[in-house]
Amino acid sequence: MGSDYTISSNEMKALEMNAEYFGISPLQMMENAGNAVAREIVKRFTSENTRVTVLVGTGGNGGDGLVAARHLSALGYVVKIILVGRESNIVLESVKKNWEAIQFMVESVEILRAYDSTLISKIDCEIAVDALLGTGIKGSLKPPMLQAVQAFNEAQCFKVAVDVPSGLHPDTGNVVGECVIADLTITFHRIKTGLLKAKKYVGDLIVADIGLPREIETRVGPGDAFLINKPRLRESHKGDHGRLLIIGGNEIYSGAPMLSALAALRVGVDLAYVATPRQTAHDIASISPNFITIKLGDEHLTPADMITLEPFIKKVDAVVLGPGLGLHGETIEAVKKIVEVIEKVKVPLLLDADGLKAFSECKHRVDTPLVLTPHAGEYKILMGESLPEDYRKRVKAIVRAAREVNGVILLKGPIDIITDGKRVKVNEIIHNPGMTVGGTGDVLSGIVGGLLSQGIDAFRASTAGVFINGAAGDFVAQEKGYHMLPTDIIEWIPKVMDEPMSHITVRRF
């Protein structure tokens, strides 16, 4: 299988979060995984007098092992379970349920609780199953896990690893210290990247289905927000988490760039610069001290403003261009020059609203990370053609357009469609009618732009941004009904980012 079939451990966790969000419970996935392990063993060994020892940890991998043990016992195998760790350390509900189920199997399963390394002895059986850690490794193994892996490797039997051999880093294939050496590894849904680099430890490799439909790969959900969360180190300094420049606003639309800037700050950006005409900049500065205003010309953006803008473009980590910008002839010329400078310094760029319309005058393959956020009307102006009504044809058209401009297109509508010309994701359910209020698109631009400034890939920033914006809007609707303001949405951004699965309580099908 090619590298396209691989998946990182975080990406797999995100898929499982999205699967739960769309109604496939962790208990179902665990049942399917453990059953798949049992089926692979049944293919290779008869049950008659066949002894199976299953070493289980206290996490999700251990839960898979418990399910496998239950199925194998039901099929007539002689099963022994060794729990490596304390029962009190089992915190996942799905693992607790399967541990409870095993407790009643006193006649068909032998259970040993090995909470200390001295309780781990020689393994004597025909088949040993490693369900200790899977993708849950963090550094080198510690007792009693270390002794469990050593005993597993010393056993004279056929050895099976569940998902990933314990001790092997699932993404790099690296091993620090001890690692299970398996004859067979049964991984789930897709190959974990590191498995292809560690044949010595993996043995034969099987990819087992755990019931995740194809749609899970292409739907926006809380897993998309999980993937963009980065730890903030205690020794961080101002600017380490992104500097974003927002260029927009005119004598009429002063609020749009301010909403984008506020949203970006709530995403976690350290510094938000708002470049806007002089009087608008004074108005914005008087409303909020949270961002830095850059004062341009008197009424609208002009090419003369490049003298002021260029130093800031060179010092920031991303640019949002367009909210409330206006379409004066000089403004369109200025947009062309801004894009040229951005391409030279390779700063990620998000084009929204009037920025999109101005870009349509000089549309080309952009040589820097790019996100375009049109609705259907803006798409027609940008690409010179209307979108098909048929959903599949619409997706194909947007994919072609993304390839043409060499960027990500985030099409806003009843069904949001996000594509970089290769990957495609859609958002069908994270919407509510209250979000037709003006300014929600500016909030979305600020969210995505803020993520771009923190080094997030353009496609991933766009899918996460769609979820964060929509989920925050749903929390507002739950709290206030559809009488919402865009600033209400901004206040819910931290909740969605910190606890993306919390939206499962307010989602609408």
C-alpha positions as CSV (number, residue, x, y, z in Angstrom):
1,M,0.0,0.0,0.0
2,G,1.3,3.5,-0.8
3,S,1.9,6.4,1.6
4,D,-1.5,7.8,0.7
5,Y,-3.0,5.1,2.7
6,T,-1.1,6.0,5.9
7,I,-2.4,8.2,8.7
8,S,-0.8,9.8,11.7
9,S,-1.9,9.0,15.3
10,N,-3.3,12.4,15.7
11,E,-5.2,12.2,12.4
12,M,-6.6,8.9,13.5
13,K,-7.7,10.3,16.9
14,A,-9.4,13.2,15.0
15,L,-11.3,10.7,12.8
16,E,-12.4,8.8,15.8
17,M,-13.7,12.0,17.4
18,N,-15.6,12.9,14.2
19,A,-17.0,9.3,14.1
20,E,-18.3,9.7,17.7
21,Y,-19.7,13.1,16.7
22,F,-21.6,11.6,13.9
23,G,-23.0,8.8,16.0
24,I,-20.5,6.0,16.0
25,S,-19.7,5.5,19.7
26,P,-16.2,4.6,21.1
27,L,-17.7,1.4,22.4
28,Q,-18.8,0.4,18.9
29,M,-15.4,1.2,17.5
30,M,-13.7,-0.7,20.3
31,E,-16.0,-3.7,19.7
32,N,-15.2,-3.7,16.0
33,A,-11.5,-3.5,16.6
34,G,-11.3,-6.3,19.2
35,N,-13.5,-8.5,17.0
36,A,-11.2,-7.9,14.1
37,V,-8.2,-9.0,16.2
38,A,-10.1,-12.2,17.2
39,R,-11.0,-12.9,13.6
40,E,-7.4,-12.7,12.4
41,I,-6.3,-15.2,15.1
42,V,-9.2,-17.5,14.2
43,K,-7.9,-17.5,10.6
44,R,-4.5,-18.8,11.7
45,F,-5.2,-21.1,14.7
46,T,-7.9,-23.6,15.7
47,S,-9.5,-23.1,19.1
48,E,-8.9,-26.7,20.3
49,N,-6.5,-26.6,23.3
50,T,-5.1,-23.3,22.0
51,R,-4.0,-21.0,24.9
52,V,-4.1,-17.2,24.3
53,T,-2.5,-14.7,26.7
54,V,-3.7,-11.1,26.2
55,L,-1.7,-8.4,27.8
56,V,-3.8,-5.3,28.2
57,G,-3.1,-1.8,29.4
58,T,-5.5,0.6,31.0
59,G,-6.1,2.7,27.9
60,G,-8.0,2.3,24.7
61,N,-5.6,-0.3,23.3
62,G,-6.3,-2.4,26.3
63,G,-10.0,-2.1,25.7
64,D,-9.4,-3.6,22.2
65,G,-7.6,-6.4,23.8
66,L,-10.4,-7.1,26.3
67,V,-12.9,-7.3,23.5
68,A,-10.6,-9.7,21.6
69,A,-10.2,-11.9,24.7
70,R,-14.0,-12.1,25.1
71,H,-14.6,-13.1,21.6
72,L,-11.8,-15.7,21.6
73,S,-13.1,-17.2,24.8
74,A,-16.6,-17.5,23.3
75,L,-15.0,-19.4,20.4
76,G,-13.4,-21.9,22.7
77,Y,-9.9,-20.7,23.1
78,V,-8.2,-20.9,26.5
79,V,-7.8,-17.3,27.4
80,K,-5.7,-15.5,30.1
81,I,-5.8,-11.8,30.5
82,I,-3.0,-9.9,32.2
83,L,-4.0,-6.3,33.2
84,V,-0.7,-4.3,33.3
85,G,-1.5,-1.4,35.7
86,R,-4.1,-0.6,38.3
87,E,-7.9,-0.9,37.7
88,S,-8.2,2.6,39.1
89,N,-6.2,3.9,36.1
90,I,-9.0,2.8,33.7
91,V,-10.7,6.1,32.9
92,L,-12.2,5.7,29.4
93,E,-15.9,4.7,29.7
94,S,-15.5,2.2,26.8
95,V,-12.6,0.4,28.5
96,K,-14.5,0.4,31.8
97,K,-17.5,-1.3,30.1
98,N,-15.3,-4.0,28.6
99,W,-13.4,-4.5,31.9
100,E,-16.8,-4.9,33.7
101,A,-17.9,-7.4,31.1
102,I,-14.8,-9.5,31.6
103,Q,-15.3,-9.7,35.4
104,F,-18.3,-12.1,35.0
105,M,-16.3,-14.5,32.8
106,V,-14.8,-16.3,35.8
107,E,-15.2,-19.8,34.4
108,S,-13.9,-19.1,30.9
109,V,-11.2,-16.5,31.4
110,E,-8.3,-16.3,33.8
111,I,-7.5,-12.8,35.0
112,L,-4.2,-11.6,36.5
113,R,-3.8,-8.1,37.8
114,A,-0.2,-7.0,37.4
115,Y,0.0,-3.6,39.0
116,D,3.6,-4.2,39.9
117,S,6.5,-5.5,37.8
118,T,7.1,-8.3,40.3
119,L,3.7,-9.8,39.4
120,I,4.7,-10.3,35.7
121,S,6.0,-13.8,35.2
122,K,6.9,-16.0,32.2
123,I,4.3,-16.2,29.5
124,D,3.4,-19.8,28.5
125,C,0.9,-20.1,25.6
126,E,0.5,-20.6,21.9
127,I,-0.6,-17.0,21.1
128,A,0.3,-13.8,22.9
129,V,-1.5,-10.6,22.2
130,D,0.0,-7.2,22.9
131,A,-2.8,-4.7,23.8
132,L,-0.7,-2.7,26.1
133,L,-0.2,0.8,24.6
134,G,-0.8,0.9,20.8
135,T,-0.5,4.6,19.8
136,G,-0.4,5.7,23.4
137,I,3.4,5.7,23.9
138,K,5.0,8.7,25.6
139,G,8.8,8.2,25.8
140,S,10.5,5.0,26.9
141,L,8.6,2.3,28.7
142,K,8.5,2.4,32.5
143,P,7.7,-0.5,35.0
144,P,5.6,-2.5,35.0
145,M,5.0,-1.9,31.2
146,L,8.7,-2.5,30.5
147,Q,8.7,-5.9,32.2
148,A,5.5,-6.8,30.4
149,V,7.0,-6.1,27.0
150,Q,10.2,-8.0,28.0
151,A,8.1,-11.1,29.0
152,F,6.1,-10.8,25.8
153,N,9.2,-10.9,23.7
154,E,10.7,-13.8,25.6
155,A,7.6,-15.9,25.1
156,Q,8.0,-18.9,22.7
157,C,4.8,-18.4,20.8
158,F,3.1,-16.6,18.0
159,K,2.9,-12.9,18.8
160,V,0.2,-10.4,17.8
161,A,0.3,-6.6,18.2
162,V,-2.9,-4.6,18.4
163,D,-2.8,-1.5,16.2
164,V,0.9,-0.7,16.9
165,P,3.5,-2.8,18.7
166,S,3.9,-1.3,22.2
167,G,7.0,0.8,22.4
168,L,7.0,1.8,18.7
169,H,6.3,5.4,17.9
170,P,3.3,5.3,15.6
171,D,4.3,8.2,13.5
172,T,8.1,7.9,13.2
173,G,8.7,4.2,13.6
174,N,11.3,5.0,16.2
175,V,12.0,2.9,19.3
176,V,13.4,4.2,22.6
177,G,14.5,1.2,24.7
178,E,12.2,-1.9,24.6
179,C,9.5,-2.6,22.0
180,V,7.2,-5.5,21.3
181,I,8.5,-7.7,18.4
182,A,5.4,-9.1,16.7
183,D,4.8,-11.8,14.1
184,L,1.6,-10.0,13.1
185,T,0.3,-6.5,13.6
186,I,-3.4,-5.7,13.1
187,T,-3.9,-2.0,12.7
188,F,-7.2,-0.2,12.2
189,H,-8.8,1.7,9.4
190,R,-5.5,2.9,7.9
191,I,-1.8,2.2,8.3
192,K,-0.1,4.3,11.0
193,T,2.8,6.0,9.4
194,G,5.5,4.5,11.6
195,L,4.5,0.9,10.8
196,L,6.0,1.1,7.3
197,K,9.4,2.0,8.8
198,A,9.6,-0.8,11.4
199,K,9.2,-4.1,9.7
200,K,11.4,-5.8,12.3
201,Y,8.9,-5.0,15.1
202,V,5.7,-5.1,13.0
203,G,5.9,-8.5,11.3
204,D,3.1,-9.2,8.8
205,L,0.7,-6.2,8.6
206,I,-3.1,-6.4,8.4
207,V,-5.4,-3.4,8.1
208,A,-8.7,-4.1,9.7
209,D,-12.0,-2.3,9.2
210,I,-13.7,-0.9,12.3
211,G,-16.8,0.4,10.7
212,L,-15.8,3.9,9.9
213,P,-17.7,4.9,6.7
214,R,-16.0,6.9,3.9
215,E,-18.0,9.9,4.8
216,I,-16.1,10.3,8.1
217,E,-13.0,11.2,6.1
218,T,-14.8,14.0,4.2
219,R,-17.0,15.7,6.9
220,V,-16.0,18.6,9.1
221,G,-16.2,17.8,12.8
222,P,-14.6,18.4,16.2
223,G,-11.6,16.3,15.2
224,D,-10.7,19.1,12.8
225,A,-10.5,21.6,15.7
226,F,-8.5,19.1,17.8
227,L,-5.8,18.8,15.0
228,I,-4.9,22.5,15.1
229,N,-4.5,22.9,18.8
230,K,-0.9,23.4,19.8
231,P,0.6,23.4,23.3
232,R,1.8,26.8,24.5
233,L,5.2,26.5,26.3
234,R,5.8,28.3,29.5
235,E,8.8,30.0,28.0
236,S,6.8,31.4,25.1
237,H,7.4,35.0,24.1
238,K,5.1,37.6,22.5
239,G,4.8,36.8,18.8
240,D,5.6,33.1,19.1
241,H,1.9,32.3,18.5
242,G,1.4,34.4,15.4
243,R,1.3,37.9,14.1
244,L,-1.7,38.6,11.8
245,L,-2.2,41.6,9.5
246,I,-5.8,42.4,8.5
247,I,-6.1,44.9,5.6
248,G,-9.6,46.2,5.1
249,G,-12.3,48.6,6.1
250,N,-13.3,51.9,4.5
251,E,-15.3,55.0,5.4
252,I,-18.5,52.9,5.5
253,Y,-17.4,49.4,6.6
254,S,-15.3,50.0,9.7
255,G,-16.5,47.0,11.7
256,A,-15.5,44.2,9.4
257,P,-11.7,44.2,9.9
258,M,-12.3,44.7,13.6
259,L,-14.4,41.6,13.8
260,S,-11.7,39.6,12.0
261,A,-9.1,40.9,14.4
262,L,-11.1,40.1,17.5
263,A,-11.7,36.5,16.2
264,A,-8.0,36.0,15.5
265,L,-7.1,37.1,19.0
266,R,-9.6,34.6,20.5
267,V,-8.0,31.9,18.4
268,G,-4.8,32.7,20.2
269,V,-2.9,35.0,18.0
270,D,-0.4,37.1,19.9
271,L,-0.6,40.3,17.8
272,A,-3.3,41.5,15.4
273,Y,-2.6,44.5,13.2
274,V,-5.5,46.2,11.5
275,A,-4.5,48.3,8.5
276,T,-7.4,50.6,7.5
277,P,-8.0,54.2,6.3
278,R,-7.0,56.9,8.9
279,Q,-10.4,57.9,10.3
280,T,-11.6,54.2,10.4
281,A,-8.4,53.3,12.3
282,H,-9.1,56.0,14.8
283,D,-12.6,54.7,15.2
284,I,-11.5,51.2,15.7
285,A,-8.8,52.2,18.2
286,S,-11.3,54.1,20.2
287,I,-13.6,51.0,20.4
288,S,-11.0,48.4,21.4
289,P,-7.4,48.5,22.7
290,N,-6.8,44.9,21.9
291,F,-5.1,45.3,18.5
292,I,-2.7,47.6,16.8
293,T,-4.1,49.9,14.1
294,I,-2.1,50.9,11.0
295,K,-3.3,54.2,9.6
296,L,-3.6,54.3,5.8
297,G,-4.9,57.0,3.5
298,D,-8.0,59.1,4.1
299,E,-10.9,57.1,2.7
300,H,-9.8,53.9,1.0
301,L,-6.8,51.7,0.2
302,T,-4.6,53.0,-2.6
303,P,-1.2,52.0,-4.1
304,A,0.4,54.9,-2.1
305,D,-0.3,52.9,1.0
306,M,2.2,50.3,0.0
307,I,4.9,52.4,1.7
308,T,3.2,51.9,5.0
309,L,2.0,48.3,4.4
310,E,5.1,46.6,3.0
311,P,7.2,46.6,6.3
312,F,4.3,45.1,8.1
313,I,3.7,42.4,5.4
314,K,7.3,41.4,5.9
315,K,7.1,41.1,9.7
316,V,3.8,39.2,10.1
317,D,3.0,35.5,9.8
318,A,-0.2,35.8,7.7
319,V,-2.4,38.4,6.0
320,V,-6.1,38.6,5.8
321,L,-7.1,40.9,2.9
322,G,-10.6,42.1,2.1
323,P,-13.0,42.5,5.0
324,G,-14.9,45.8,4.4
325,L,-12.3,46.9,1.8
326,G,-14.5,48.4,-0.8
327,L,-13.9,48.3,-4.6
328,H,-12.6,51.7,-5.6
329,G,-10.4,51.6,-8.7
330,E,-7.3,52.5,-6.7
331,T,-8.1,49.8,-4.2
332,I,-8.1,47.1,-6.9
333,E,-4.7,48.3,-8.0
334,A,-3.4,48.3,-4.4
335,V,-4.6,44.7,-4.0
336,K,-2.5,43.6,-7.0
337,K,0.6,45.2,-5.5
338,I,-0.1,43.7,-2.1
339,V,-0.4,40.2,-3.5
340,E,2.8,40.7,-5.4
341,V,4.7,41.6,-2.2
342,I,3.1,38.7,-0.3
343,E,4.2,36.2,-2.9
344,K,7.8,37.5,-2.7
345,V,8.0,37.0,1.1
346,K,5.8,33.8,1.0
347,V,3.4,34.9,3.7
348,P,0.1,32.9,3.9
349,L,-2.8,35.0,2.5
350,L,-6.5,34.8,3.0
351,L,-8.7,36.7,0.5
352,D,-12.2,37.5,1.6
353,A,-15.2,39.6,0.4
354,D,-13.9,42.7,-1.6
355,G,-10.4,41.3,-1.6
356,L,-11.7,38.3,-3.6
357,K,-13.4,40.6,-6.1
358,A,-10.3,42.7,-6.5
359,F,-8.2,39.6,-6.9
360,S,-10.5,38.5,-9.8
361,E,-9.0,41.3,-11.8
362,C,-5.5,39.7,-11.6
363,K,-6.4,36.1,-10.9
364,H,-3.4,33.7,-11.3
365,R,-1.7,30.7,-9.6
366,V,-0.5,32.2,-6.4
367,D,3.0,31.3,-5.2
368,T,2.3,31.3,-1.4
369,P,-0.2,29.5,0.9
370,L,-3.6,30.8,-0.1
371,V,-7.2,30.6,1.2
372,L,-10.1,32.1,-0.7
373,T,-13.5,32.3,1.1
374,P,-16.2,33.1,-1.5
375,H,-19.9,32.5,-1.3
376,A,-21.6,31.4,-4.6
377,G,-21.9,35.0,-5.9
378,E,-18.3,35.9,-5.2
379,Y,-17.2,32.6,-6.7
380,K,-18.9,33.6,-10.0
381,I,-17.1,36.9,-10.0
382,L,-13.8,35.2,-9.1
383,M,-13.9,32.3,-11.6
384,G,-16.1,33.8,-14.3
385,E,-18.7,31.0,-14.1
386,S,-21.7,30.0,-11.9
387,L,-21.5,26.9,-9.8
388,P,-23.6,23.9,-10.9
389,E,-26.6,23.1,-8.8
390,D,-25.8,19.4,-8.7
391,Y,-23.7,18.7,-5.6
392,R,-21.2,16.4,-7.2
393,K,-20.6,18.7,-10.2
394,R,-20.3,21.6,-7.8
395,V,-17.5,19.8,-5.9
396,K,-15.7,19.0,-9.1
397,A,-15.9,22.6,-10.2
398,I,-14.5,23.9,-6.9
399,V,-11.7,21.3,-7.0
400,R,-10.7,22.5,-10.5
401,A,-10.8,26.1,-9.3
402,A,-8.5,25.4,-6.3
403,R,-6.0,23.8,-8.6
404,E,-6.2,26.8,-11.0
405,V,-5.3,29.3,-8.3
406,N,-3.0,26.9,-6.4
407,G,-4.8,27.4,-3.1
408,V,-7.6,26.4,-0.8
409,I,-11.2,27.4,-1.7
410,L,-13.6,27.6,1.2
411,L,-17.0,28.0,-0.4
412,K,-19.5,29.4,2.1
413,G,-23.1,28.3,1.8
414,P,-25.8,26.0,3.1
415,I,-23.2,23.3,2.6
416,D,-19.6,24.6,3.0
417,I,-17.1,23.0,0.7
418,I,-13.4,23.1,1.4
419,T,-10.8,21.9,-1.0
420,D,-7.1,22.4,-1.9
421,G,-7.6,20.7,-5.2
422,K,-6.8,17.2,-3.8
423,R,-8.5,16.9,-0.4
424,V,-12.2,17.8,0.0
425,K,-14.2,18.3,3.2
426,V,-17.8,19.5,3.6
427,N,-19.8,21.0,6.4
428,E,-23.4,20.0,6.3
429,I,-24.7,20.3,9.8
430,I,-22.7,23.0,11.7
431,H,-24.9,25.9,10.7
432,N,-27.9,27.7,12.1
433,P,-30.2,30.4,10.6
434,G,-29.0,33.0,13.1
435,M,-25.7,33.1,11.4
436,T,-27.1,35.0,8.5
437,V,-26.4,38.1,10.5
438,G,-23.8,40.4,8.9
439,G,-20.2,39.9,10.2
440,T,-20.1,36.1,10.6
441,G,-18.0,35.8,7.5
442,D,-15.5,38.4,8.9
443,V,-15.3,36.3,12.0
444,L,-14.6,33.2,10.0
445,S,-11.8,35.0,8.1
446,G,-10.3,36.1,11.4
447,I,-10.4,32.5,12.7
448,V,-8.8,31.0,9.6
449,G,-6.3,33.8,9.3
450,G,-5.3,33.4,12.9
451,L,-4.7,29.7,12.4
452,L,-2.6,30.5,9.3
453,S,-0.5,32.9,11.3
454,Q,0.2,30.1,13.8
455,G,1.7,27.9,11.1
456,I,-1.3,25.7,10.4
457,D,-1.6,24.2,6.9
458,A,-4.1,26.2,4.8
459,F,-6.5,23.3,4.2
460,R,-6.5,22.2,7.9
461,A,-6.9,25.9,9.1
462,S,-9.9,26.2,6.8
463,T,-11.6,23.0,7.9
464,A,-11.0,23.8,11.6
465,G,-12.1,27.4,11.1
466,V,-15.4,26.3,9.6
467,F,-16.1,24.0,12.6
468,I,-15.0,26.6,15.2
469,N,-17.1,29.4,13.6
470,G,-20.2,27.2,13.2
471,A,-20.0,25.5,16.6
472,A,-19.6,28.8,18.3
473,G,-22.6,30.1,16.5
474,D,-24.6,27.1,17.7
475,F,-23.6,27.7,21.3
476,V,-24.9,31.3,20.9
477,A,-28.2,30.0,19.4
478,Q,-28.6,27.7,22.3
479,E,-28.0,30.6,24.7
480,K,-29.8,33.4,23.0
481,G,-31.8,31.9,20.1
482,Y,-31.3,33.4,16.7
483,H,-30.9,36.9,18.1
484,M,-27.2,36.8,17.8
485,L,-24.4,39.3,17.1
486,P,-21.1,38.4,15.5
487,T,-19.3,39.4,18.7
488,D,-21.4,36.8,20.5
489,I,-19.9,34.1,18.3
490,I,-16.3,35.4,19.0
491,E,-16.9,34.9,22.7
492,W,-17.5,31.2,22.3
493,I,-14.4,30.5,20.2
494,P,-12.2,29.5,23.2
495,K,-14.8,27.0,24.4
496,V,-15.0,25.3,21.0
497,M,-11.2,25.2,20.7
498,D,-10.5,23.9,24.2
499,E,-13.4,21.4,24.2
500,P,-14.4,20.6,20.6
501,M,-16.4,17.6,21.6
502,S,-18.6,19.7,23.8
503,H,-20.5,20.8,20.6
504,I,-22.0,17.3,20.5
505,T,-24.6,18.6,23.0
506,V,-26.0,21.3,20.6
507,R,-25.4,19.8,17.1
508,R,-28.4,19.8,14.8
509,F,-29.1,17.0,12.4
